[in-house]
Amino acid sequence: MPHPPTGQRPGDHGPDLDESPAATPSIKAAFAALLPRSAEIADSISVQVLDAEHAWYGEASPQTRAELRASTRRHIRTAIERLAGHPDAGPRAVDVWRDTGRRRAQQGIPVAAVISAYTLGSRRLWEELLEAGQGMGVPAEVLLEAGQTLWGQLDVQCQILRESYRREELALQSRNPAQAAAILDGLLRGRGSDPRFASEARGVLDLTVNTELVCLVWLTEQSVPSVAVAHEGLQDAGFRGPWRLHGDYGVGLVAARPDQRPALQRALSRSLKGRVGTATCRDGLAGVVAAHHHALAAATSLPEGTDAVADISERLPEALLAGSPELTALLVDETIRPLLHLEGVTREALLETLVAAVRRGGSPTAAAEDLVCHRNTVVYRIKRIEKLTGRSLEDPRDRLLLSLATIVIRQDVGSRDG
């Protein structure tokens, strides 16, 4: 939210507004005209913030929402008072920004979401200033200078807020990182089912009994993962939690509600190179062991050498196949091996038709639509596939086996002839 500093002490950021050419009597009068509506303006900004950052505020408690509303009102009221040259404006702006940065870091709200709120506030205040100034006959060039000052101050606000936010994050991290790592190690060894250890873990990791947790596994091809990189990358997106090396891969644990999972996946994609698997801890801290195995299965089911993120719920067939290479090879032998012995165009045409047919429940008509060819062509190919494999696409069990076999081919899971 905009909040231009005045009367700054040495070391404060930004110019004094009273020294700015935009701080003319007409501009001050235009801002003063907004004072009676400051609460209304602030509340509309709060609604915008809650809507724009639904992933973080969507399930926030009434207390958190009330705190956001009160904070926005305080920011907007004091900003308007200072811009209007009010002699009794509230606390120094830099102190308000620093306090906001500290509190949002403590609440786990991503710094990007906080900056977004300030940007929304500046935009709304600029729109209100334009309307008030034009109604009062303020020259356009003066309004333009006022807008330049307003947006220039937003850069100052964001700089101060980021600095305060980062200092608080570092303070939170440094309280006992070794203890957090030890807690994660204990959870990976199954101690989350011990009530006393679970209580200690919640205290160290700042969790509640109802906190929803996601286990993360990070595999890299060329080197050992840097858990510091993983931790920092996710923390910048608002996801806090311990990380540690587990053999030659990284394991993390973060709090994330279902509606925050898309943001978590985006943060993982941006921050980590390699294969990343995720899995929900369905039984809270007691479910960390199972979630770890599931996340590892999701990661290992992804093609080697790729940069990808996947949740186990999206990779169940692939994970099952990757977890049993001997049975996977047997599955291929018992189903599509005769197709793999074919050569050239014939082989590719039949495999392509098989993939389309199983995806469409065995329907030649639907498969023909996907393949953009005549239905009779697909019928002919299906008959040939069934003759070579000894499996019928009309039989549900055979269709399931053939479907799994096509996953092997598409994902390069298990054995495959060249």
C-alpha positions in Angstrom: 0.0 0.0 0.0 1.3 3.5 -0.8 2.8 5.3 2.2 5.2 8.1 1.3 7.8 8.9 4.0 8.2 12.4 5.3 10.6 13.8 7.9 13.0 11.0 7.4 16.0 10.4 9.5 19.5 9.5 8.2 19.4 6.1 6.6 15.7 6.2 5.6 14.9 5.4 2.0 13.4 7.9 -0.6 12.9 11.6 -0.8 10.7 13.8 1.4 7.4 14.3 -0.3 7.3 18.0 0.6 10.5 18.4 -1.5 8.8 16.9 -4.5 7.4 19.1 -7.3 4.2 16.9 -7.1 3.5 18.1 -3.5 1.6 21.2 -4.6 -1.3 22.6 -2.7 -3.8 21.4 -5.4 -2.4 17.8 -5.1 -2.5 17.9 -1.3 -6.1 19.2 -1.5 -7.0 16.3 -3.9 -5.6 13.8 -1.5 -7.3 15.5 1.5 -10.6 15.0 -0.4 -10.0 11.3 -0.2 -9.7 11.2 3.6 -13.4 10.6 4.3 -13.4 7.6 2.0 -10.1 6.1 3.2 -11.8 3.1 5.0 -13.9 2.4 1.9 -10.9 2.5 -0.4 -8.9 0.3 1.9 -11.7 -2.3 2.3 -12.0 -2.5 -1.5 -8.2 -3.1 -1.7 -8.5 -5.8 0.9 -11.2 -7.6 -1.2 -8.9 -7.4 -4.2 -6.0 -8.8 -2.3 -8.0 -11.7 -0.9 -9.3 -12.6 -4.3 -5.9 -12.2 -6.1 -4.0 -14.2 -3.4 -6.7 -16.8 -2.7 -4.2 -19.6 -2.5 -2.8 -17.9 0.7 -5.8 -16.2 2.1 -8.5 -18.6 0.9 -8.7 -20.6 4.1 -7.3 -17.9 6.4 -8.8 -17.5 9.8 -11.3 -14.7 10.5 -8.5 -13.2 12.7 -6.0 -13.2 9.8 -8.6 -11.6 7.5 -9.4 -9.0 10.1 -5.7 -8.2 10.6 -5.3 -7.7 6.8 -8.3 -5.4 6.7 -7.0 -3.4 9.7 -3.5 -3.2 8.3 -4.7 -2.0 4.9 -6.9 0.6 6.5 -3.9 1.8 8.6 -1.7 2.0 5.5 -4.2 3.8 3.3 -5.3 6.3 6.0 -1.7 7.2 6.9 -0.7 7.4 3.2 -3.5 9.8 2.4 -2.7 11.9 5.5 0.9 12.3 4.5 0.2 13.0 0.8 -2.3 15.6 2.0 0.2 17.2 4.2 -1.7 16.3 7.4 0.3 17.5 10.4 -0.8 14.6 12.6 0.0 11.7 10.3 0.7 8.4 12.1 4.0 6.6 12.6 6.9 6.9 10.2 6.1 5.1 6.9 9.3 3.1 7.0 8.4 1.7 10.4 5.0 0.6 9.1 6.6 -1.1 6.0 9.2 -2.8 8.1 6.6 -4.0 10.6 4.4 -5.3 7.8 7.4 -7.2 6.3 8.1 -8.8 9.7 4.5 -9.8 10.3 3.9 -11.3 6.8 7.1 -13.3 7.1 5.9 -14.7 10.4 2.5 -15.6 8.9 4.2 -17.4 6.0 2.6 -15.2 3.4 5.0 -15.1 0.3 6.8 -11.9 -0.2 5.5 -11.8 -3.8 1.9 -11.8 -2.4 2.8 -8.9 -0.1 4.3 -6.9 -3.0 1.2 -7.6 -5.0 -0.9 -6.1 -2.3 1.1 -3.0 -2.2 0.9 -2.7 -6.0 -2.8 -3.1 -5.9 -3.0 -0.4 -3.2 -0.9 2.1 -5.2 -3.0 1.5 -8.4 -6.2 2.1 -6.5 -5.0 5.2 -4.8 -3.7 6.5 -8.1 -7.1 5.9 -9.7 -8.8 7.7 -6.8 -6.4 10.7 -7.1 -7.0 11.0 -10.8 -10.8 11.1 -10.2 -10.5 13.6 -7.4 -7.9 15.8 -9.1 -9.8 16.0 -12.4 -13.0 16.9 -10.5 -11.1 19.7 -8.7 -9.5 21.0 -12.0 -6.0 20.0 -11.1 -3.8 20.3 -14.3 -3.0 17.1 -16.0 0.8 17.7 -15.8 0.6 18.1 -12.1 -1.4 14.9 -11.7 1.2 13.2 -13.8 4.0 14.4 -11.5 2.0 13.2 -8.5 1.6 9.8 -10.2 5.3 9.6 -10.8 6.0 10.3 -7.1 3.4 7.7 -6.1 4.8 4.9 -8.2 8.4 6.0 -7.3 7.5 5.6 -3.6 6.2 2.1 -4.4 9.7 1.0 -5.4 11.0 2.4 -2.1 8.2 0.6 -0.1 9.0 -2.7 -1.8 12.7 -2.4 -1.2 12.2 -1.7 2.5 9.6 -4.4 2.9 11.7 -7.1 1.2 14.7 -6.2 3.4 12.5 -6.5 6.5 10.8 -9.7 5.3 14.2 -11.3 4.5 15.7 -10.4 7.9 12.7 -12.0 9.7 13.0 -15.1 7.5 16.6 -15.5 8.3 15.8 -15.0 12.0 13.2 -17.7 11.8 15.6 -20.0 10.0 18.4 -19.5 12.4 16.5 -20.3 15.5 17.4 -24.0 15.3 18.0 -25.3 11.8 19.9 -28.4 13.1 16.9 -29.3 15.3 14.5 -29.0 12.3 16.8 -31.3 10.3 16.9 -33.8 13.2 13.1 -33.7 13.4 12.7 -34.4 9.7 15.2 -37.3 10.1 13.1 -38.7 12.9 9.9 -38.4 10.9 11.5 -40.2 8.0 12.4 -43.1 10.4 8.7 -43.4 11.5 8.8 -41.5 14.8 5.8 -39.3 13.7 3.5 -42.0 15.2 5.0 -41.3 18.7 2.7 -38.7 20.3 5.5 -37.1 22.3 7.8 -36.8 19.3 4.9 -35.6 17.1 4.2 -32.8 19.7 7.9 -31.8 19.7 8.0 -31.8 15.9 4.9 -29.5 15.7 6.6 -27.1 18.1 9.9 -27.0 16.2 8.3 -26.8 12.8 5.6 -24.4 13.8 2.7 -26.8 12.8 -0.8 -27.4 14.2 -2.5 -30.8 14.5 -4.5 -30.0 11.3 -1.6 -28.7 9.2 -1.7 -30.4 5.8 1.8 -31.6 4.8 3.4 -32.6 1.5 6.6 -34.6 1.2 9.0 -33.7 -1.6 11.7 -35.8 -3.2 14.3 -34.2 -5.5 16.5 -36.3 -7.8 19.3 -34.8 -10.0 21.2 -36.7 -12.6 24.7 -35.1 -12.4 25.3 -34.1 -8.8 24.0 -34.3 -5.3 21.0 -31.9 -4.8 21.6 -28.7 -2.8 19.0 -28.7 0.0 19.9 -25.0 0.6 18.8 -24.2 -2.9 15.6 -26.1 -2.4 14.8 -24.5 0.9 15.4 -21.0 -0.3 13.6 -21.4 -3.6 10.4 -22.7 -1.9 10.7 -20.2 1.0 10.6 -17.3 -1.5 7.3 -18.7 -2.7 6.0 -18.9 0.9 6.5 -22.6 1.5 8.5 -23.3 4.7 9.8 -26.6 5.9 12.9 -28.6 6.6 15.1 -30.3 3.9 17.8 -32.8 4.2 19.9 -35.1 2.1 18.7 -38.7 2.1 21.4 -40.8 0.4 21.9 -39.1 -3.0 18.6 -37.2 -3.2 16.9 -34.4 -1.3 13.8 -34.8 0.9 11.7 -31.9 2.0 8.5 -31.4 4.1 6.3 -28.4 3.6 2.9 -27.2 4.7 0.5 -26.8 1.8 -3.3 -26.9 1.5 -4.9 -28.5 -1.6 -5.6 -25.1 -3.1 -1.9 -24.2 -2.7 -0.6 -27.2 -4.5 -0.6 -25.5 -8.0 1.6 -22.7 -6.5 3.8 -25.3 -4.9 4.2 -27.1 -8.2 5.1 -23.9 -10.0 7.6 -23.0 -7.3 9.3 -26.4 -7.6 9.4 -26.1 -11.4 11.1 -22.7 -11.1 13.5 -23.6 -8.4 14.7 -27.1 -9.0 16.2 -28.8 -12.0 15.8 -32.5 -12.2 12.9 -34.9 -11.3 10.7 -33.9 -8.4 8.0 -36.1 -6.8 5.4 -35.0 -4.3 3.0 -36.8 -2.1 0.5 -35.8 0.6 1.1 -37.0 4.2 -2.4 -38.5 4.5 -1.9 -39.3 8.2 -0.2 -36.1 9.2 3.2 -36.5 10.8 2.6 -40.3 11.2 2.2 -40.4 7.4 5.6 -38.9 6.5 7.2 -42.3 6.0 4.6 -43.4 3.5 4.5 -40.1 1.8 8.3 -40.2 1.4 8.1 -43.6 -0.4 5.2 -42.3 -2.6 7.1 -39.1 -3.5 10.2 -41.1 -4.3 8.1 -43.4 -6.5 6.6 -40.4 -8.3 10.1 -38.9 -9.0 11.6 -42.2 -10.2 8.7 -42.8 -12.5 9.5 -39.6 -14.5 11.8 -40.1 -17.5 15.5 -39.8 -16.6 17.2 -36.6 -17.8 14.1 -34.5 -17.6 13.1 -31.5 -15.5 9.7 -32.3 -14.3 7.5 -32.2 -11.2 4.7 -34.8 -10.5 2.5 -35.8 -7.7 2.1 -39.5 -7.0 -1.7 -39.2 -7.6 -0.8 -38.3 -11.3 1.7 -41.1 -11.7 0.2 -44.2 -10.1 0.4 -46.5 -13.1 3.8 -45.3 -14.1 5.0 -45.6 -10.5 3.7 -49.2 -10.2 5.4 -50.2 -13.4 8.7 -48.5 -12.4 8.6 -50.1 -9.0 8.6 -53.6 -10.5 10.9 -53.8 -13.6 10.8 -57.6 -13.7 7.0 -57.7 -13.8 7.0 -54.8 -16.3 9.2 -56.8 -18.6 6.9 -59.8 -18.2 3.9 -57.5 -19.0 5.5 -56.4 -22.2 6.4 -60.0 -23.2 2.8 -61.2 -22.5 1.1 -58.4 -24.5 2.8 -56.2 -27.1 6.2 -57.9 -27.7 5.0 -59.2 -31.1 4.3 -55.6 -32.1 7.8 -54.5 -31.1 9.3 -57.2 -33.4 7.8 -55.5 -36.4 9.8 -53.0 -38.4 9.4 -49.4 -39.7 6.1 -47.8 -40.6 4.0 -50.9 -39.8 5.3 -51.1 -36.2 4.8 -47.4 -35.6 1.3 -47.4 -37.1 0.1 -50.3 -35.0 1.6 -48.9 -31.8 0.0 -45.5 -32.5 -3.3 -47.1 -33.1 -3.1 -49.2 -30.0 -2.4 -46.1 -27.9 -5.3 -44.3 -29.3 -7.6 -47.3 -29.0 -6.9 -48.0 -25.3 -7.2 -44.3 -24.6 -10.6 -44.3 -26.2 -11.9 -47.4 -24.4 -11.4 -49.7 -27.4 -13.7 -47.6 -29.7 -12.5 -47.7 -33.4 -14.6 -44.7 -34.2 -13.2 -42.5 -31.4 -9.7 -43.7 -32.1 -10.1 -42.8 -35.8 -11.0 -39.3 -34.8 -7.8 -38.9 -32.8 -5.7 -40.5 -35.5 -7.4 -38.5 -38.3 -7.9 -41.5 -40.5 -10.8 -43.7 -41.7 -12.6 -45.9 -39.2 -12.1 -48.9 -41.4 -8.3 -48.4 -41.3 -8.5 -48.4 -37.5 -10.7 -51.5 -37.5 -8.2 -53.3 -39.7 -5.2 -52.3 -37.5 -7.0 -53.4 -34.3 -7.8 -56.8 -35.8 -4.1 -57.2 -36.7 -3.1 -56.1 -33.2 -5.4 -58.6 -31.6 -4.2 -61.4 -33.8 -0.5 -60.6 -33.0 -0.9 -60.1 -29.3 -3.7 -62.7 -28.6 -5.5 -59.9 -26.6 -8.9 -58.5 -27.3 -9.7 -54.8 -26.9 -13.3 -55.7 -26.1 -12.2 -57.7 -23.0 -11.8 -55.3 -20.0 -8.9 -57.2 -18.5 -7.0 -57.5 -21.8 -7.6 -53.8 -22.5 -6.1 -52.9 -19.0 -3.0 -55.0 -19.7 -2.6 -53.4 -23.2 -3.1 -50.0 -21.7 -0.4 -50.6 -19.1 1.9 -51.9 -21.9 1.4 -48.7 -23.9 2.5 -46.7 -20.8 5.7 -48.7 -20.7 6.3 -47.7 -24.4 5.4 -44.1 -23.9 7.4 -43.6 -20.7 10.3 -45.9 -21.4 9.5 -47.8 -18.2 10.8 -51.4 -18.1 12.2 -53.3 -21.1 11.7 -52.4 -24.7 13.2 -53.6 -27.9 14.9 -51.0 -30.1 
